[in-house]
């Protein structure tokens, strides 16, 4: 079984869709998703 994350910090269709939905629902969620996409690979807690 593949253990890669479904929502990884990269520009994938899933992360872009979540970012757009986050902006439509509550704009800070969109900014949080944008920050995760841009700087998520630098966070040690998300690396396995």
C-alpha positions in Angstrom: 0.0 0.0 0.0 1.3 3.5 -0.9 1.8 5.7 2.2 2.1 9.1 0.5 -0.1 11.8 1.7 -3.2 12.7 -0.3 -2.8 16.4 0.5 0.9 17.1 0.3 2.4 20.6 0.2 2.5 21.0 -3.6 0.4 22.5 -6.4 -2.0 19.6 -7.0 -5.6 19.7 -8.0 -6.7 18.7 -4.5 -4.7 21.4 -2.8 -5.8 24.1 -5.3 -9.5 23.1 -4.8 -9.1 23.2 -1.0 -7.5 26.6 -1.2 -10.3 28.0 -3.4 -13.0 26.4 -1.1 -11.2 27.9 1.9 -11.3 31.4 0.4 -15.0 31.0 -0.4 -16.0 29.7 3.0 -13.7 31.8 5.3 -10.8 33.7 3.9 -8.2 32.9 6.6 -8.7 29.2 5.7 -7.7 30.0 2.2 -4.6 31.8 3.4 -3.7 28.9 5.7 -4.0 26.5 2.7 -1.9 28.8 0.6 0.8 29.0 3.3 0.7 25.2 3.6 1.2 24.8 -0.2 4.1 27.3 -0.3 5.9 26.5 3.0 4.6 23.1 4.0 7.6 21.2 2.7 9.8 23.1 5.2 7.8 22.0 8.2 9.4 19.0 10.0 6.1 17.9 11.5 4.7 17.0 8.0 7.7 15.0 6.9 7.7 11.2 7.5 
